[in-house]
Amino acid sequence: MRLIVTGRNGQVARSLVEHARLVDRLVVVPVGRPELDLAAPGDVTALFRRHAPDVVVSAAAHTAVDQAESEPDIAFATNRDGAGAVAAAAAALGVPVVHLSTDYVFDGSKATPYTEDDPTGPVSVYGRSKLAGEQAVALAQPDHAILRTAWVYAAEGKNFVRTMLRLAQGRDEIGVVADQHGAPTYAPDIAEAVIGVARNLIARPSDPTLRGIFHLSGAGETTWAGFAAEIFSRSAALGGPHARVRAIATADYPTPAARPANSRLDCGRLAKAHGIIMPDWREALGRCMDHLARGSVLTGGGQAA
Ligand SMILES: NC(=O)c1ccc[n+]([C@@H]2O[C@H](COP(=O)([O-])OP(=O)(O)OC[C@H]3O[C@@H](n4cnc5c(N)ncnc54)[C@H](OP(=O)(O)O)[C@@H]3O)[C@@H](O)[C@H]2O)c1
């Protein structure tokens, strides 16, 4: 199977490329800037045709949630129009698209985990642009699976785990928001799930149950403060940086973009249709921390966050 993935240095794109190194007859071609700029995409079909993909994975996005508040035009050009252009190119080549979306399409007011049938109501520019992206993808290529994920992290890239470890190098105590609930999702687990979905779409080209919107996040749930505490406890056990976590309220940590208080996603549809069950978030974090320890990142011998 040959996959194109958009974005070159993104957490999910890199994880897909890494994963393909371990799997026979799986080729993942990352396509990103400068040849593909989602904000000014040009002839995406011609670009993709050169790589003869079986499936297109649309992972690149304007993911700077706070920055998007002050540059909505770029966020929409990238996350709506760019994603639509990628899906249209997949349609022109007659291949399915697997598109990554976000829990931030919801307003977070629901008391229980969100299902795919719950009404959306994004509270940020990023969330609105990603929701518009879902709609553009669905319109451009009916043969799609849209995977909404949440709280993505990896051993590389810009993410919460690396930020916490960096902050702990200079502080004994860190205030972390304790009233936003969700499940951390390890990018290599997303990569594996994306490949499973892609294989299913190819194997059963006219099965409607495999197509549409699916939720995909780590199993279990926590808060950002709970996530931070688990990072530090595992880091301490591995001889890495750690700090005390002081639970704070969202109101005590104002940011340009509002964030949903409830980011929990019910992943039952993905399990039923695609047979994919994500690992528990704590177990996944353990693998990430072991990976960082092997690279000497925790003990300062490797590249810090
Ligand atoms: N990160 C999260 O917590 C999170 C949560 C929920 C959903 N998601 C969704 O999951 C997907 C993957 O996220 P991620 O964490 O892997 O993203 P990421 O690490 O933030 O990387 C984003 C990627 O998008 C690329 N990109 C940004 N603007 C672009 C443009 N104009 N043209 C081409 N490429 C562009 C970046 O390219 P460069 O390498 O050139 O910078 C980078 O490769 C995204 O669709 C995101 O919306 C992420």
The ligand as an SDF file (V2000), in Angstrom:
LIG
                    3D

 48 52  0  0  0  0  0  0  0  0999 V2000
   -1.7910   18.3880   17.9040 N   0  0  0  0  0  0  0  0  0  0  0  0
   -2.9490   18.1180   18.4970 C   0  0  0  0  0  0  0  0  0  0  0  0
   -3.0470   18.1320   19.7450 O   0  0  0  0  0  0  0  0  0  0  0  0
   -4.1640   17.7850   17.6880 C   0  0  0  0  0  0  0  0  0  0  0  0
   -5.3880   17.5760   18.3630 C   0  0  0  0  0  0  0  0  0  0  0  0
   -6.5110   17.2410   17.6090 C   0  0  0  0  0  0  0  0  0  0  0  0
   -6.4240   17.1180   16.2350 C   0  0  0  0  0  0  0  0  0  0  0  0
   -5.2330   17.3590   15.6160 N   0  0  0  0  0  0  0  0  0  0  0  0
   -5.2050   17.2560   14.1470 C   0  0  0  0  0  0  0  0  0  0  0  0
   -4.3780   16.1530   13.8120 O   0  0  0  0  0  0  0  0  0  0  0  0
   -3.6450   16.4380   12.6100 C   0  0  0  0  0  0  0  0  0  0  0  0
   -2.1780   16.1820   12.8290 C   0  0  0  0  0  0  0  0  0  0  0  0
   -1.7170   17.0100   13.8790 O   0  0  0  0  0  0  0  0  0  0  0  0
   -0.1920   17.0430   14.3120 P   0  0  0  0  0  0  0  0  0  0  0  0
   -0.1750   17.1880   15.7960 O   0  0  0  0  0  0  0  0  0  0  0  0
    0.5350   15.9330   13.6430 O   0  0  0  0  0  0  0  0  0  0  0  0
    0.2380   18.4330   13.6690 O   0  0  0  0  0  0  0  0  0  0  0  0
    1.5840   19.2370   13.9160 P   0  0  0  0  0  0  0  0  0  0  0  0
    2.6010   18.3820   14.5790 O   0  0  0  0  0  0  0  0  0  0  0  0
    1.2220   20.5310   14.5430 O   0  0  0  0  0  0  0  0  0  0  0  0
    2.0790   19.4950   12.4440 O   0  0  0  0  0  0  0  0  0  0  0  0
    1.3160   20.2250   11.5440 C   0  0  0  0  0  0  0  0  0  0  0  0
    1.8180   19.9500   10.1640 C   0  0  0  0  0  0  0  0  0  0  0  0
    1.0570   20.7150    9.2630 O   0  0  0  0  0  0  0  0  0  0  0  0
    1.9250   21.3270    8.3690 C   0  0  0  0  0  0  0  0  0  0  0  0
    1.3970   22.5790    7.8460 N   0  0  0  0  0  0  0  0  0  0  0  0
    0.9480   23.6510    8.5270 C   0  0  0  0  0  0  0  0  0  0  0  0
    0.5760   24.6180    7.6720 N   0  0  0  0  0  0  0  0  0  0  0  0
    0.7900   24.1180    6.4240 C   0  0  0  0  0  0  0  0  0  0  0  0
    0.6090   24.6210    5.1250 C   0  0  0  0  0  0  0  0  0  0  0  0
    0.1360   25.8620    4.8990 N   0  0  0  0  0  0  0  0  0  0  0  0
    0.9390   23.8340    4.0690 N   0  0  0  0  0  0  0  0  0  0  0  0
    1.4260   22.6020    4.2690 C   0  0  0  0  0  0  0  0  0  0  0  0
    1.6280   22.0610    5.4630 N   0  0  0  0  0  0  0  0  0  0  0  0
    1.3110   22.8240    6.5410 C   0  0  0  0  0  0  0  0  0  0  0  0
    3.1970   21.5780    9.1480 C   0  0  0  0  0  0  0  0  0  0  0  0
    4.2090   21.7540    8.2040 O   0  0  0  0  0  0  0  0  0  0  0  0
    5.7310   22.1390    8.5420 P   0  0  0  0  0  0  0  0  0  0  0  0
    6.3200   20.8080    8.8940 O   0  0  0  0  0  0  0  0  0  0  0  0
    6.2090   22.7140    7.2690 O   0  0  0  0  0  0  0  0  0  0  0  0
    5.6580   23.1100    9.6800 O   0  0  0  0  0  0  0  0  0  0  0  0
    3.2890   20.3040    9.9480 C   0  0  0  0  0  0  0  0  0  0  0  0
    3.9010   19.2950    9.1980 O   0  0  0  0  0  0  0  0  0  0  0  0
   -3.9940   17.8780   12.2350 C   0  0  0  0  0  0  0  0  0  0  0  0
   -4.9470   17.8550   11.2080 O   0  0  0  0  0  0  0  0  0  0  0  0
   -4.5860   18.4730   13.4970 C   0  0  0  0  0  0  0  0  0  0  0  0
   -5.5400   19.4670   13.1940 O   0  0  0  0  0  0  0  0  0  0  0  0
   -4.1080   17.6590   16.3060 C   0  0  0  0  0  0  0  0  0  0  0  0
  1  2  1  0
  2  3  2  0
  2  4  1  0
  4  5  1  0
  4 48  2  0
  5  6  2  0
  6  7  1  0
  7  8  2  0
  8  9  1  0
  8 48  1  0
  9 10  1  0
  9 46  1  0
 10 11  1  0
 11 12  1  0
 11 44  1  0
 12 13  1  0
 13 14  1  0
 14 15  2  0
 14 16  1  0
 14 17  1  0
 17 18  1  0
 18 19  2  0
 18 20  1  0
 18 21  1  0
 21 22  1  0
 22 23  1  0
 23 24  1  0
 23 42  1  0
 24 25  1  0
 25 26  1  0
 25 36  1  0
 26 27  1  0
 26 35  1  0
 27 28  2  0
 28 29  1  0
 29 30  1  0
 29 35  2  0
 30 31  1  0
 30 32  2  0
 32 33  1  0
 33 34  2  0
 34 35  1  0
 36 37  1  0
 36 42  1  0
 37 38  1  0
 38 39  2  0
 38 40  1  0
 38 41  1  0
 42 43  1  0
 44 45  1  0
 44 46  1  0
 46 47  1  0
M  CHG  2   8   1  16  -1
M  END
$$$$
